[in-house]
C-alpha cells in the first residue's frame, strides 16, 4: 500500500493489490495511537465487509487510516481487502 495514501483506481479485471469495500468512522475520543489504529481497522471493517466466499483466503482486511495530524477532523477508515500474499495481485472482484 502506498505510504502517502494516494491510490490509483483500476477496474477489477486488471491486477490490483487491494479492493475498497466500505468505510468505518471511529467514535469520538482522543487519537487511539498508530498501533491501535490497525486494530480498529480490522475490528471496525471486518464485520462490514461482504467478501466473495470462495476468495476469502486470498485477502486480509486492512484500511487507510486517519493520521494523528488530521485527528479529530478525519476519523474515517477506508476499509480494504488486500492480497494476502504480499507482493501478489488480485484479479476480479473479492467484494460483493
C-alpha positions as CSV (number, residue, x, y, z in Angstrom):
1,X,0.0,0.0,0.0
2,X,1.3,3.5,-0.7
3,X,2.6,5.3,2.4
4,X,1.1,8.6,1.1
5,X,-2.5,7.1,1.0
6,X,-2.7,8.1,-2.7
7,X,-4.1,5.3,-4.8
8,X,-4.7,4.5,-8.4
9,X,-8.1,3.3,-9.3
10,X,-8.2,0.4,-11.7
11,X,-11.0,-1.9,-13.0
12,X,-11.4,-5.2,-11.0
13,X,-10.5,-7.2,-14.1
14,X,-6.9,-5.7,-14.0
15,X,-4.3,-6.8,-11.4
16,X,-4.7,-4.8,-8.2
17,X,-3.3,-5.1,-4.7
18,X,-6.4,-4.0,-2.8
19,X,-10.1,-3.6,-3.3
20,X,-12.2,-0.9,-1.5
21,X,-15.1,-2.3,0.5
22,X,-16.6,0.3,2.8
23,X,-15.9,2.9,5.4
24,X,-15.8,2.8,9.2
25,X,-16.0,6.0,11.3
26,X,-14.0,5.8,14.6
27,X,-16.1,7.0,17.5
28,X,-15.3,10.4,19.1
29,X,-12.5,10.5,21.6
30,X,-8.7,11.0,21.8
31,X,-6.4,9.8,19.0
32,X,-6.1,6.0,19.5
33,X,-2.5,5.8,18.5
34,X,-0.8,4.4,15.5
35,X,-0.6,0.9,16.9
36,X,-4.3,0.7,17.8
37,X,-5.3,2.2,14.5
38,X,-4.8,-1.1,12.6
39,X,-6.7,-3.0,15.3
40,X,-9.6,-0.5,14.8
41,X,-9.4,-1.0,11.1
42,X,-9.6,-4.8,11.4
43,X,-12.4,-4.8,14.0
44,X,-14.3,-2.0,12.5
45,X,-14.1,-3.1,8.9
46,X,-14.3,-6.9,9.0
47,X,-18.0,-7.1,10.1
48,X,-19.0,-4.6,7.4
49,X,-17.2,-6.3,4.5
50,X,-19.0,-8.8,2.3
51,X,-16.3,-10.9,0.7
52,X,-16.8,-13.3,-2.1
53,X,-17.0,-16.6,-0.1
54,X,-14.6,-18.6,-2.3
55,X,-12.0,-15.8,-2.3
56,X,-11.8,-15.1,1.5
57,X,-8.5,-16.9,1.9
58,X,-6.9,-14.7,-0.8
59,X,-7.2,-11.5,1.3
60,X,-6.8,-9.9,4.6
61,X,-8.7,-6.8,6.0
62,X,-6.9,-3.5,6.5
63,X,-7.6,0.1,5.8
64,X,-6.4,3.5,5.0
65,X,-6.5,5.2,8.4
66,X,-6.5,8.8,9.6
67,X,-3.3,10.3,10.9
68,X,-2.8,11.9,14.2
69,X,-2.2,15.2,12.4
70,X,-5.7,15.1,10.9
71,X,-7.4,13.9,14.1
72,X,-10.2,14.5,15.1
73,X,-11.4,16.2,11.9
74,X,-10.8,13.0,10.0
75,X,-12.0,9.8,11.8
76,X,-12.9,7.7,8.8
77,X,-11.1,4.4,7.9
78,X,-11.4,3.3,4.3
79,X,-11.8,-0.5,4.5
80,X,-9.8,-2.6,2.1
81,X,-9.4,-6.2,1.1
82,X,-5.7,-6.6,0.4
83,X,-4.0,-9.5,-1.3
84,X,-2.9,-11.9,1.4
85,X,0.2,-12.9,-0.4
86,X,2.1,-9.6,-0.2
87,X,3.6,-8.6,-3.5
88,X,0.9,-10.5,-5.4
89,X,-2.2,-9.1,-7.1
90,X,-5.8,-9.7,-7.2
91,X,-7.8,-10.1,-10.4
92,X,-11.5,-10.0,-10.4
93,X,-13.8,-8.9,-7.5
94,X,-13.3,-10.1,-4.0
95,X,-16.0,-7.8,-2.5
96,X,-19.7,-8.4,-3.3
